[in-house]
Amino acid sequence: MGLMDGEMPNASAQKIADNVLLLAIARVSMAFSLPLIGFVAWLGGQYLESKFDVINDRVTSVEKTAASASDQATKVNDRLITVETKQTQADTSSEKFQSATLNRLDRLQDSIVGLSNAVAALTATVQAIADEKNRPTQRP
């Protein structure tokens, strides 16, 4: 099986046509490769930008929440200081009231002891007067 003389130019022309076609495809692909790479990079950038926008929105939301929490913490701190101050004032007032009440109770107890002594002395005096009246009188 040998090649015939008539087939040779056809095969060679076919090879040249294939090479020219491959060369044309290669040149077209080279020509479109940079714009295609640029387009793919642009699409990737758009995708990343959309992701960054979503993350930025979330960060903004978290910042607002954190600011609100900070404000609430400040308000709670102020309220806590107010409650502690009022509690301290109430404790001081309560101690003063208890001290004054104990002083009054001590004076009342002293008064009761004094009244008890006075009642005992009065009872002794009345008893002595009654004994004096009940004694037989002696006349000389």
HELIX and SHEET records of a PDB file:
HELIX    1   1 GLU A    7  ASN A  134  1                                 128    
END                                                                             
